[in-house]
């Protein structure tokens, strides 16, 4: 039996920080007729709030070290203000969205990151087995649209700040058992560029060998690395299609116009 199509779509901070662009994007997202899931990052709001509260922030390789005070902030901002604002906007566009952290319905469990020389604090790592796919499948069958913040839990009462690219990837991997999943990483570039300063130097397809060549040639900026790592993990775990696209090209991609950079093994 042919599997139903499902889109897992991840958006990042630059879009979340721009109210007008976010609204335009959400209207397009709401128009997608197939089952869909939205995963969002955090933007600058958490950092701005931490500054106002005089709570110092430490970033290592683009990732936030999360102490207890910072965890409180990111939980309030990501799972609270940003998540509920997105859900409310989608309801405005007649999209019956429902907002989640990983703790809700035990939807995404995580483990505290320990495989690092740096103690990232309350930072959790996830894998496809972390996802409660049966409950998610039920929600999708009810025509609900899950909207995930990247806050997860360990089922021992602890919340964890988690990389949103990883959350999108494991959701796509887990649901590939039941759906034909297309994972879209939407951001402010046209895809992977051969020359970061030339928006027209789009690389239409990227495999693992070509990725490693770009990496060794230092042609990839730090911010894109978590996306690519998680994109390859998704392809390796039976996700049908993984594409990195410009957030303004979402409808074109859904209509099979082959935008952005498609990831292959």
C-alpha positions, 0 to 999 in steps of 0.5 A: 500500500502506498504511504501517505505524504507527510511534510516535516518543515523546520524554520529557524531564528532569522524567520522567527525574529521577523514578524512580517516574514514569519506571518507570510511563511505561516500563511503559505505553510497553512495552505499545504494540503498534505499532513504536516509538522512544523518545528521551530528554533528560537531566534534572538528573543531568549538571548535578549531576555537573558541580557535584560535579566543579567544572565550571562550566555555562553555559546560553543560552536553555535550551540547554547550552554544551558544552565538552570537559569538559561533553561528557564528562559528558553523554556518560557520563550521557545515552548511558551511565547514563540510556540503559542504565537505560531499556533495562534497565527496558524489558527488565523489561517484556518490551520488547526495547529497544536503546540508541543514541547517534547514533554507533552504526551511524552512525544520526544524524550532526550538524553543529557548530552555527555559525549562532549568535552564541554558540559552543555548543561541542560542540553538533550540529544535525541534519536529516532527511537526518542519519538512517540510515533504512535501518538503523533500518527493519531494526532495527524489522523485527526487532521491536527498540525503539530508545532514543536518547540525544541524543548524535550524531556527525559521522563525523569522530570527534567527538561532539556534545550535541544537542537531544533534541526535534530528534532526535525530530523528524528521526527522525520526518521520516526514517521518514515515507517508510516509516511512518505516523509519530505524533510524541509530545512527552511532558512534565509539562503537559497540552499547550500552555496558553492560561494557563500557570497554569491546567492546564484552559486546554488549546489542543486544536489549534495552527497556525502563525499561532496559535503566532506569536500566542502567541509575540508575546503572550509566553504561551509559556515558554522551555522549550516553544519547542524542542518547538514549533519541532521539532513544526512542522518535523515536520508540514512534512516529512510526519509524519502526526501531532504531539501534545504531551501529558502524560506520564501520558496516553500510553495514552489517546493511543495509544487515539485519545482525542485528548489534548494539543495537536495541531500543524497548519500 
